Amino acid sequence: MGGTQRPTIKTVAARAGVGRTTVSRVVNGSDLVSDKAKAAVLAAIAELNYVPNSVARGLVTNRTNSVALVIPESESRLGSEPYFSAVIRGVSTALATTRTQLQLVLVRDQAERDQLTESVAERRVDGVLLVSVHEHDPLPGLLEDMGLPTVLAGRRSRAESLSHVHSDNAGGAAAAVTHLLARGRRTIATITGPLDMDVSRSRLQGWRAALEEAGHEIPEHLVASGDFTEEGGQAAIRSLLGRVPALDAVFVASDVMAAGALAELRRQGRRVPDDVAVVGFDDSIIARHTNPSLTSVRQPVEEIGTTIARILLEEIADPQASRQHVVLPTELVVRESS
């Protein structure tokens, strides 16, 4: 048996119920076609998978007026971490005055990753915003290889090639530690986020740089790794207190983990800030509602959201636009915990 014949302009015209000239006009982007006829032709082209040239491919696949905001995390993390809702608010604000729809996509396992890849391959979205970037996640590279406009909140590493926006994580962490040193603290530990994320490595680097500048040694037993969850913060401070009972301060790489650390310090009878001072990072709503209220490094999370959305719209409009790398400033907000 012979293979199925490739569809021709004639087959498309028959399927759409229009003349070949109309198909030709649609394929070549002419305005001399009614919306109804254009819709019928595009539907027929899609059904028959008729792709005569790059112009037709562009017409059929590249104009969805929607972008995907991809978060490779669980629903529980999405719900418990104020960072994500603030990014979503920022993205929504930037898209509000455009005709662009926002699709929120959680990628929790390989099946959902495959589903996203298929969606991208079929060009069901014009671009992707990727939040919570891990160093060895294949997704950014995959999107880049597919030629789909992609902008990251964060970066895989300092060598990131895609457009990205992030806070001054190292500078913010250094400011937190400098503040603790100025308050007379001498044994300052840190609880990191997952170290396969640049955001975590940068905050660790800021902690280290501030201590080195003050002439302190950097014993590695003052570093405990967490996972940006409250339970992770509890476990990490428990580990630190076991190793370094004399610690008098801790810089925690997120407010959520800091809330866990505060709860564990209270459980172990350590007074905050009298015995142990605590500084978090994010200045999320959590910081104002802990007991005591949490000193934290404020990062402009909504602005990260509006900025990644703005850059993505620019790259969709002009695929040849140069990549942008934006660093937004942070600010230390001092409360009762330090």
C-alpha positions as CSV (number, residue, x, y, z in Angstrom):
1,M,0.0,0.0,0.0
2,G,1.2,3.5,-0.8
3,G,1.6,6.2,1.8
4,T,-1.1,8.8,2.4
5,Q,-0.7,11.7,-0.1
6,R,0.4,15.0,1.4
7,P,-2.5,17.5,1.5
8,T,-2.5,20.2,-1.3
9,I,-4.0,23.6,-1.5
10,K,-6.8,22.0,-3.4
11,T,-7.6,19.5,-0.6
12,V,-7.6,22.4,1.9
13,A,-10.0,24.4,-0.3
14,A,-12.3,21.4,-0.5
15,R,-12.2,20.8,3.2
16,A,-12.9,24.5,4.0
17,G,-15.6,24.8,1.3
18,V,-13.8,27.8,-0.3
19,G,-11.9,28.4,-3.5
20,R,-8.1,27.9,-3.9
21,T,-7.6,31.6,-4.2
22,T,-9.1,32.1,-0.8
23,V,-6.7,29.5,0.7
24,S,-3.8,31.2,-1.0
25,R,-4.8,34.6,0.4
26,V,-5.1,33.2,3.9
27,V,-1.7,31.5,3.6
28,N,-0.1,34.7,2.4
29,G,-1.7,36.9,5.0
30,S,-3.9,38.9,2.7
31,D,-6.7,41.0,4.3
32,L,-9.1,40.3,1.4
33,V,-10.7,37.4,3.2
34,S,-13.7,37.4,5.5
35,D,-13.1,36.3,9.1
36,K,-15.5,33.3,8.6
37,A,-13.6,32.1,5.5
38,K,-10.2,32.6,7.2
39,A,-11.4,30.6,10.2
40,A,-12.6,27.8,8.0
41,V,-9.3,27.7,6.1
42,L,-7.2,27.8,9.2
43,A,-9.3,24.9,10.7
44,A,-8.8,22.9,7.5
45,I,-5.1,23.6,7.4
46,A,-4.8,22.4,11.1
47,E,-6.9,19.3,10.5
48,L,-5.0,18.3,7.4
49,N,-1.7,19.3,8.8
50,Y,-1.0,21.3,5.6
51,V,2.2,23.3,6.0
52,P,3.3,24.7,2.7
53,N,5.8,27.2,4.0
54,S,6.8,29.2,7.0
55,V,4.1,31.8,6.4
56,A,1.4,29.1,6.7
57,R,3.1,27.6,9.7
58,G,3.1,31.0,11.3
59,L,-0.6,31.6,10.6
60,V,-1.7,28.2,11.9
61,T,0.5,27.9,14.9
62,N,1.9,31.1,16.2
63,R,-1.0,33.3,17.0
64,T,-2.7,32.0,20.0
65,N,-2.7,35.2,22.0
66,S,-1.9,33.2,25.1
67,V,1.2,32.5,27.2
68,A,1.9,29.8,29.8
69,L,3.2,30.6,33.3
70,V,4.9,27.3,34.2
71,I,5.6,26.5,37.9
72,P,7.4,23.1,38.4
73,E,6.1,22.7,42.0
74,S,3.3,20.9,43.9
75,E,-0.1,22.5,44.7
76,S,0.8,22.5,48.4
77,R,4.0,24.5,47.7
78,L,2.0,26.8,45.4
79,G,-0.5,27.4,48.2
80,S,1.9,27.8,51.1
81,E,4.5,30.0,49.4
82,P,3.4,33.7,49.0
83,Y,6.2,34.2,46.4
84,F,4.1,32.4,43.7
85,S,0.9,34.3,44.2
86,A,2.8,37.6,44.1
87,V,4.5,36.6,40.8
88,I,1.1,35.6,39.4
89,R,-0.4,39.0,40.4
90,G,2.5,40.8,38.7
91,V,2.2,38.8,35.5
92,S,-1.6,39.3,35.5
93,T,-1.1,43.1,35.9
94,A,1.3,43.3,33.0
95,L,-1.1,41.3,30.7
96,A,-4.3,43.1,31.8
97,T,-4.2,45.7,29.1
98,T,-3.3,43.3,26.4
99,R,-5.4,40.7,24.7
100,T,-3.1,37.9,25.9
101,Q,-4.6,35.1,28.0
102,L,-2.6,33.5,30.8
103,Q,-2.5,29.7,31.3
104,L,-1.2,28.6,34.6
105,V,0.7,25.2,34.2
106,L,1.9,23.1,37.2
107,V,4.6,20.6,36.2
108,R,4.7,18.0,39.0
109,D,5.8,14.9,37.2
110,Q,7.1,13.5,33.9
111,A,3.6,13.1,32.4
112,E,2.9,16.8,33.0
113,R,6.3,17.7,31.5
114,D,5.5,15.7,28.4
115,Q,2.1,17.3,28.2
116,L,3.7,20.8,28.3
117,T,6.3,19.8,25.7
118,E,3.5,18.6,23.4
119,S,1.6,21.8,23.9
120,V,4.7,23.9,23.1
121,A,5.6,21.7,20.1
122,E,2.1,22.3,18.7
123,R,2.5,26.0,19.5
124,R,-0.7,26.3,21.6
125,V,1.0,29.2,23.4
126,D,3.0,32.1,22.1
127,G,5.6,32.0,24.9
128,V,6.4,30.6,28.3
129,L,7.2,32.3,31.7
130,L,9.1,29.8,33.9
131,V,9.2,30.3,37.7
132,S,11.2,28.3,40.3
133,V,14.2,27.4,38.1
134,H,16.4,24.5,39.0
135,E,19.9,24.2,37.5
136,H,19.5,20.8,35.7
137,D,15.8,21.2,34.7
138,P,15.7,20.2,31.0
139,L,12.7,22.4,30.4
140,P,14.4,25.8,29.7
141,G,16.9,24.2,27.3
142,L,14.0,22.4,25.6
143,L,12.0,25.6,25.1
144,E,15.1,27.4,23.8
145,D,15.8,24.6,21.3
146,M,12.2,24.8,20.1
147,G,12.6,28.5,19.5
148,L,9.7,29.5,21.7
149,P,10.1,32.9,23.5
150,T,10.9,32.0,27.1
151,V,11.6,34.3,30.1
152,L,12.7,33.0,33.5
153,A,12.0,34.3,37.0
154,G,15.4,33.4,38.3
155,R,18.2,31.7,36.3
156,R,19.8,28.3,36.0
157,S,23.2,29.7,36.6
158,R,25.3,32.9,36.1
159,A,25.8,31.8,32.5
160,E,22.0,31.9,31.8
161,S,21.4,32.5,28.1
162,L,17.6,33.0,28.2
163,S,16.1,36.4,29.3
164,H,15.6,36.4,33.1
165,V,14.7,38.6,36.0
166,H,15.7,38.1,39.6
167,S,16.4,40.0,42.8
168,D,19.8,41.0,44.1
169,N,19.9,37.8,46.2
170,A,23.5,37.9,47.2
171,G,23.3,41.6,48.1
172,G,20.2,41.1,50.1
173,A,21.7,38.2,52.1
174,A,24.9,40.2,52.7
175,A,22.8,43.1,54.1
176,A,21.0,40.7,56.4
177,V,24.3,39.3,57.8
178,T,25.8,42.8,58.1
179,H,22.8,43.8,60.2
180,L,23.2,40.8,62.5
181,L,26.9,41.6,62.9
182,A,26.1,45.2,63.8
183,R,23.7,43.9,66.5
184,G,26.7,42.1,68.1
185,R,26.0,38.6,66.9
186,R,29.1,36.4,66.4
187,T,28.0,32.9,65.6
188,I,25.7,33.4,62.6
189,A,24.4,30.3,60.9
190,T,22.4,30.1,57.7
191,I,19.6,27.9,56.4
192,T,19.8,27.6,52.6
193,G,17.2,26.7,50.0
194,P,17.8,23.8,47.6
195,L,21.3,24.2,46.3
196,D,20.4,23.1,42.8
197,M,18.8,26.6,42.5
198,D,20.8,29.8,41.7
199,V,18.6,31.8,44.1
200,S,19.8,29.5,47.0
201,R,23.4,29.5,46.0
202,S,23.4,33.3,45.6
203,R,21.9,33.9,49.1
204,L,24.5,31.5,50.6
205,Q,27.2,33.4,48.7
206,G,25.9,36.7,50.2
207,W,26.0,35.2,53.8
208,R,29.6,34.0,53.2
209,A,30.8,37.3,51.6
210,A,29.5,39.4,54.5
211,L,31.2,37.2,57.1
212,E,34.4,37.1,55.2
213,E,34.4,40.9,54.9
214,A,34.0,41.1,58.7
215,G,37.0,38.9,59.1
216,H,35.1,35.8,60.3
217,E,36.0,32.3,59.5
218,I,33.3,30.3,57.6
219,P,32.9,26.9,59.3
220,E,30.7,24.7,57.1
221,H,28.9,23.3,60.1
222,L,27.1,26.7,60.3
223,V,25.4,25.9,57.0
224,A,22.2,23.7,57.0
225,S,20.3,23.1,53.8
226,G,16.5,23.4,53.6
227,D,13.9,23.1,50.9
228,F,11.9,26.4,51.1
229,T,9.2,24.7,53.3
230,E,8.3,25.3,56.9
231,E,9.1,21.7,57.8
232,G,12.5,22.2,56.1
233,G,13.2,25.2,58.2
234,Q,12.3,23.4,61.4
235,A,14.5,20.4,60.6
236,A,17.5,22.6,59.6
237,I,17.5,24.7,62.8
238,R,17.2,21.5,64.8
239,S,20.3,20.2,63.0
240,L,22.1,23.5,63.6
241,L,21.3,23.7,67.3
242,G,22.5,20.1,67.7
243,R,25.9,20.9,66.0
244,V,26.3,24.5,67.3
245,P,24.5,25.0,70.6
246,A,26.1,28.4,71.0
247,L,24.8,29.9,67.8
248,D,23.3,33.4,68.4
249,A,21.8,34.2,65.0
250,V,20.6,32.6,61.8
251,F,20.0,34.0,58.3
252,V,17.2,32.0,56.7
253,A,16.9,32.0,52.9
254,S,13.1,32.4,52.9
255,D,10.3,33.6,55.3
256,V,8.5,30.3,55.1
257,M,11.6,28.4,56.4
258,A,12.2,31.2,59.0
259,A,8.6,30.7,60.3
260,G,9.5,27.0,60.8
261,A,12.8,27.9,62.5
262,L,11.0,30.3,64.9
263,A,8.6,27.6,65.9
264,E,11.4,25.1,66.6
265,L,13.5,27.7,68.6
266,R,10.4,28.4,70.7
267,R,9.9,24.6,71.2
268,Q,13.5,24.3,72.4
269,G,13.2,27.2,74.8
270,R,15.4,29.7,72.9
271,R,14.2,33.3,73.1
272,V,14.1,35.3,69.9
273,P,15.9,37.7,69.6
274,D,17.5,37.5,73.1
275,D,19.2,34.2,72.6
276,V,19.0,33.8,68.8
277,A,18.3,36.5,66.3
278,V,16.5,35.5,63.1
279,V,16.4,37.1,59.6
280,G,14.4,35.8,56.7
281,F,14.2,36.6,53.0
282,D,11.2,37.8,50.9
283,D,9.4,40.1,53.3
284,S,6.2,38.3,52.5
285,I,3.0,38.6,54.5
286,I,4.3,35.8,56.7
287,A,7.0,38.2,58.1
288,R,4.4,40.5,59.7
289,H,2.5,37.7,61.3
290,T,5.2,35.6,63.0
291,N,5.8,35.8,66.8
292,P,8.0,37.8,67.1
293,S,7.6,39.7,63.8
294,L,10.3,38.8,61.4
295,T,13.2,40.9,60.1
296,S,13.4,40.1,56.4
297,V,15.0,41.1,53.1
298,R,12.3,42.6,50.9
299,Q,12.4,41.6,47.3
300,P,10.0,43.1,44.7
301,V,8.2,39.9,43.7
302,E,5.2,41.5,41.9
303,E,7.7,43.6,39.9
304,I,9.5,40.4,39.0
305,G,6.2,39.1,37.6
306,T,5.4,42.3,35.6
307,T,8.9,42.5,34.3
308,I,9.1,38.9,33.0
309,A,5.7,39.3,31.3
310,R,6.7,42.6,29.7
311,I,10.0,41.1,28.4
312,L,8.1,38.0,27.0
313,L,5.6,40.2,25.1
314,E,8.6,42.1,23.6
315,E,10.2,38.8,22.5
316,I,6.9,37.5,21.0
317,A,6.5,40.7,19.0
318,D,10.2,40.6,17.9
319,P,11.8,37.1,18.1
320,Q,15.1,38.7,17.1
321,A,15.1,41.0,20.2
322,S,18.3,40.7,22.3
323,R,18.0,38.8,25.5
324,Q,17.5,40.8,28.7
325,H,19.0,40.1,32.1
326,V,17.4,42.2,34.9
327,V,18.4,42.4,38.5
328,L,16.0,44.2,40.9
329,P,17.1,45.7,44.2
330,T,16.4,44.4,47.7
331,E,15.9,46.1,51.0
332,L,16.3,45.0,54.6
333,V,13.1,45.5,56.7
334,V,14.0,45.3,60.4
335,R,11.4,44.0,62.9
336,E,11.4,42.3,66.3
337,S,13.2,39.0,65.5
338,S,16.7,40.7,65.3
